Amino acid sequence: MTVAVQGTAREERRDREPRTGLVARLRRSYDQYWYAWAMCLPVVLVIGALVGYPLVQGFLLTFTNANSLNVGRTIGVNHIPDSYSWVGLQNYVDLLTGPDNQFWPHFVWTIVWTVVCVALTVGIGLGLAVLMNRKMRFRTFYRVLLILPWAVPTFVTVFSWRLLLSDGGAVNSLLGALHLGTPAWLSDPLWQKVAAILVNTWCGVPFMMLSFLGGLQAIPSELHEAAEVDGASPWQRFTQVTLPGLRPVSGTVILLGIIWTFNQFNVIYLLFGAGSSDSVQILVTYSYQLFFGQMPQDFANSAAVGILCLSLLVVFTGIYRRVLARSEAAS
């Protein structure tokens, strides 16, 4: 009886509390959906251990001069303590304005790489989706054939392209047979960039095609029929019916494509390895080189580049979502 009275008193007290503010909203959400919070707790703990803790640790390292020589380690029974010191924002200042001038060339190439790859994958994927959405013979076979590059593991695809683009590979052999130039795809800085964009486009087109194909099949056929009856040309039907109908899908896949391409470590590293020119390195591979590609290993600057990449993506995602929201509200 006493417990029931105390519980009723707590409920009355909670009802009298103001229901505004973040804490109040969280409490109300927990009271109403406690089972959902309980189901999410294991996932939150795992993500916190595998992502949150390394992220916080890396963020703290950006304010130090930590490298492989002054970080604590254990050798046998002897433990060497940390000897690095706090330097504040000096790493960020050196990266952005320092004499080495390494960050900005990598940043510009990363932006060019992302824009070109996303434009190609979205454009080709949309074109193939429109083509595969039409009724034709062997359409299922063509769809399976176009999905294969996405079904194959990325490292297998990249290594296959590395063999094809080598000096004695099939691509240069074909170009030589046609009496065309045989570029040094894997060694010349300019052709390395072209090869990287080519391979990344090959890997990314199937996902875009599948996403757009699903969006096309969700557009009611009556809309196209009505536009055709009204005398709209194929191009007008595409711009006035198809593209607006794909807006919910296109907004998401373009954002995913930008994030994935911006962080696309596999293609650059696996295609060229350690012998690639510095100009072809995007920010994530540049961060990897700072960590593993030199002695002493520069933990602090590598972490600073990673934090800058994360910050750029967070800012861009926020702006992109706001633009999409305004566009949807206007329409």
Secondary structure, 3 states (H helix, E strand, C coil): CHHHHHHHHHHHHHHHCCCCCHHHHHHHHHHHCHHHHHHHHHHHHHHHHHHHHHHHHHHHHCCECCCCCCCCEEECCEEECCCCCECCCHHHHHHHHCCCCCHHHHHHHHHHHHHHHHHHHHHHHHHHHHHHCCCCCCHHHHHHHHHHHHHCCHHHHHHHHHHHCCCCCHHHHHHHHCCCCCCCCCCCHHHHHHHHHHHHHHHHHHHHHHHHHHHHHCCCHHHHHHHHHCCCCHHHHHHHHHHHHCHHHHHHHHHHHHHHHHCCHHHHHHHHHHHCCHHHCCHHHHHHHHHHCCCCCCHHHHHHHHHHHHHHHHHHHHHHHHHHHHHHHHC
